Amino acid sequence: MKKGTSASLLIGVAALGLLLSSCSDPGAATAAGESTQATGFNLAPEQHRKAAAPVQAAEKLLPEAVAADGKLRVAIVPGAAPLALFATDNKTVIGNEADIAVALAESLGLKAELVPVSWPDWPLGVESGKYEVAIINVTVTEERKKKFDFATYREDKLGFYVATDSKVTEIKEPKDVAGLRIIVGSGTNQEKILLAWDKKNKSAGLAPVDFQYYDDEALGTIALNSGRADASFGPNATGAYKAITDGKTRLAGLVPGGWPDAANIAVTVKKGSGLAEASQAGINGLIESGLYQEILDKWSLGEEAIKASELNPAGLKD
């Protein structure tokens, strides 16, 4: 079993870097086979979703080319519970992203056609028109705004998770991580934040963070549960799901994905297509109806809810 390494050894760990990055492949976070064994969530193909009413303002903004066939082709990446995963039949895509996609399509007067894709495929697919929208945990960045338009539907939040019996009660500011052994993905946004916190602590004479990196999520989980690590720091969505399904970890603190600024997860469409404006109106209709909050609460993501969808907000700087 590979042990955590110190910060001075920042050795390759690309797999975990993808796994934990709030701006990277959500499909790397949880193996579909594992997620279908989880308890506490409906993982059956039959999701019994409440239908969303068409939103007139959104329908008026819908480009004719999209409305023509009555469908909304949505790129989605299964594999990261509770965002998107395969149901117990191993073929039906379910999860928060799937529910948002279906509800958004209905708000536009369309039927969602969920197209499972791999993370590297979505940019070209959206640019070429192969997929009309991508709903795959994409964080808005200034670089991405050069090629895509965005309509936000969730806050990007990172979570510190600790063992349920941990003496660590709360992590909300830099001094709270001083001297802790923390699992984080190399090259990720959360590592960048943790490095900034550690630098501030050391300049104040506080104990440094012991950075731990693992090339296998399971090994990191073992390290946390066995007490060899004090906390893990990564996307809150997958952390919350894991905490509920295995009962071995708990949330110790939430941090904005763009700390110290907020970061946003958004419906992603081809730049200039006009579909972002329609999507924004549709999402706002879902928020007003209460269905939006129900969807997030269903997947234990209520703390990441937004009050209103924004069109092309300020993004993270790469």
Solvent accessible surface area in square Angstrom, and as a share of the most:
residue,aa,sasa,rsa
1,M,140,0.63
2,K,78,0.33
3,K,144,0.61
4,G,26,0.25
5,T,27,0.15
6,S,50,0.32
7,A,37,0.29
8,S,102,0.66
9,L,94,0.47
10,L,92,0.46
11,I,102,0.52
12,G,62,0.60
13,V,8,0.05
14,A,79,0.61
15,A,58,0.45
16,L,5,0.03
17,G,8,0.08
18,L,88,0.44
19,L,20,0.10
20,L,24,0.12
21,S,13,0.08
22,S,2,0.01
23,C,24,0.14
24,S,21,0.14
25,D,25,0.13
26,P,10,0.06
27,G,21,0.20
28,A,39,0.30
29,A,6,0.05
30,T,19,0.11
31,A,64,0.50
32,A,29,0.22
33,G,51,0.49
34,E,109,0.49
35,S,2,0.01
36,T,18,0.10
37,Q,142,0.63
38,A,23,0.17
39,T,93,0.54
40,G,70,0.67
41,F,31,0.13
42,N,62,0.32
43,L,11,0.05
44,A,35,0.27
45,P,40,0.25
46,E,100,0.45
47,Q,12,0.06
48,H,163,0.73
49,R,91,0.33
50,K,128,0.54
51,A,79,0.61
52,A,10,0.08
53,A,77,0.60
54,P,85,0.53
55,V,29,0.17
56,Q,129,0.57
57,A,59,0.46
58,A,0,0.00
59,E,72,0.33
60,K,152,0.65
61,L,90,0.45
62,L,20,0.10
63,P,30,0.19
64,E,155,0.70
65,A,89,0.69
66,V,14,0.08
67,A,41,0.32
68,A,89,0.69
69,D,78,0.41
70,G,30,0.29
71,K,91,0.39
72,L,0,0.00
73,R,67,0.25
74,V,0,0.00
75,A,0,0.00
76,I,0,0.00
77,V,8,0.05
78,P,21,0.13
79,G,6,0.06
80,A,1,0.00
81,A,0,0.00
82,P,0,0.00
83,L,5,0.02
84,A,3,0.02
85,L,0,0.00
86,F,55,0.23
87,A,0,0.00
88,T,75,0.44
89,D,51,0.26
90,N,108,0.55
91,K,155,0.66
92,T,46,0.27
93,V,12,0.07
94,I,0,0.00
95,G,0,0.00
96,N,0,0.00
97,E,2,0.01
98,A,0,0.00
99,D,4,0.02
100,I,2,0.01
101,A,0,0.00
102,V,28,0.16
103,A,4,0.03
104,L,0,0.00
105,A,0,0.00
106,E,49,0.22
107,S,0,0.00
108,L,3,0.02
109,G,44,0.42
110,L,16,0.08
111,K,149,0.63
112,A,19,0.15
113,E,68,0.31
114,L,45,0.22
115,V,39,0.23
116,P,68,0.42
117,V,19,0.11
118,S,57,0.37
119,W,33,0.12
120,P,101,0.63
121,D,75,0.39
122,W,6,0.02
123,P,44,0.28
124,L,131,0.65
125,G,5,0.05
126,V,1,0.01
127,E,60,0.27
128,S,76,0.49
129,G,32,0.31
130,K,130,0.55
131,Y,13,0.05
132,E,26,0.11
133,V,0,0.00
134,A,0,0.00
135,I,0,0.00
136,I,2,0.01
137,N,9,0.05
138,V,0,0.00
139,T,0,0.00
140,V,1,0.01
141,T,5,0.03
142,E,64,0.29
143,E,92,0.41
144,R,48,0.17
145,K,42,0.18
146,K,137,0.58
147,K,118,0.50
148,F,7,0.03
149,D,12,0.06
150,F,0,0.00
151,A,0,0.00
152,T,1,0.01
153,Y,1,0.00
154,R,6,0.02
155,E,54,0.24
156,D,7,0.03
157,K,43,0.18
158,L,0,0.00
159,G,0,0.00
160,F,0,0.00
161,Y,13,0.05
162,V,0,0.00
163,A,16,0.12
164,T,67,0.39
165,D,125,0.65
166,S,29,0.18
167,K,200,0.85
168,V,28,0.16
169,T,113,0.66
170,E,94,0.42
171,I,0,0.00
172,K,126,0.53
173,E,61,0.27
174,P,16,0.10
175,K,120,0.51
176,D,35,0.18
177,V,0,0.00
178,A,28,0.21
179,G,40,0.39
180,L,29,0.14
181,R,83,0.30
182,I,0,0.00
183,I,7,0.04
184,V,0,0.00
185,G,0,0.00
186,S,30,0.20
187,G,73,0.70
188,T,7,0.04
189,N,30,0.16
190,Q,0,0.00
191,E,14,0.06
192,K,128,0.54
193,I,7,0.03
194,L,0,0.00
195,L,73,0.36
196,A,45,0.35
197,W,2,0.01
198,D,7,0.04
199,K,152,0.64
200,K,125,0.53
201,N,3,0.02
202,K,109,0.46
203,S,96,0.62
204,A,73,0.57
205,G,68,0.65
206,L,74,0.37
207,A,53,0.41
208,P,76,0.48
209,V,9,0.05
210,D,57,0.30
211,F,2,0.01
212,Q,14,0.06
213,Y,1,0.01
214,Y,3,0.01
215,D,70,0.36
216,D,63,0.33
217,E,57,0.26
218,A,58,0.45
219,L,36,0.18
220,G,7,0.07
221,T,30,0.17
222,I,80,0.41
223,A,0,0.00
224,L,9,0.05
225,N,57,0.29
226,S,64,0.42
227,G,39,0.37
228,R,81,0.30
229,A,4,0.03
230,D,34,0.18
231,A,0,0.00
232,S,28,0.18
233,F,1,0.00
234,G,7,0.07
235,P,17,0.11
236,N,7,0.03
237,A,3,0.02
238,T,21,0.12
239,G,16,0.15
240,A,14,0.11
241,Y,8,0.03
242,K,54,0.23
243,A,17,0.13
244,I,86,0.44
245,T,31,0.18
246,D,53,0.27
247,G,48,0.47
248,K,112,0.48
249,T,14,0.08
250,R,68,0.25
251,L,66,0.33
252,A,8,0.06
253,G,10,0.10
254,L,51,0.25
255,V,4,0.02
256,P,52,0.33
257,G,0,0.00
258,G,11,0.10
259,W,86,0.30
260,P,101,0.63
261,D,96,0.50
262,A,70,0.55
263,A,4,0.03
264,N,19,0.10
265,I,1,0.01
266,A,0,0.00
267,V,1,0.00
268,T,0,0.00
269,V,0,0.00
270,K,98,0.42
271,K,97,0.41
272,G,69,0.67
273,S,45,0.29
274,G,26,0.25
275,L,3,0.01
276,A,1,0.01
277,E,66,0.30
278,A,0,0.00
279,S,0,0.00
280,Q,46,0.20
281,A,18,0.14
282,G,0,0.00
283,I,1,0.00
284,N,37,0.19
285,G,13,0.12
286,L,4,0.02
287,I,37,0.19
288,E,150,0.67
289,S,82,0.53
290,G,27,0.26
291,L,16,0.08
292,Y,3,0.01
293,Q,73,0.32
294,E,82,0.37
295,I,13,0.07
296,L,0,0.00
297,D,79,0.41
298,K,74,0.32
299,W,1,0.00
300,S,41,0.26
301,L,1,0.00
302,G,24,0.23
303,E,104,0.47
304,E,1,0.01
305,A,23,0.18
306,I,21,0.11
307,K,195,0.83
308,A,55,0.43
309,S,6,0.04
310,E,89,0.40
311,L,64,0.32
312,N,48,0.25
313,P,13,0.08
314,A,88,0.68
315,G,12,0.12
316,L,32,0.16
317,K,164,0.70
318,D,132,0.68
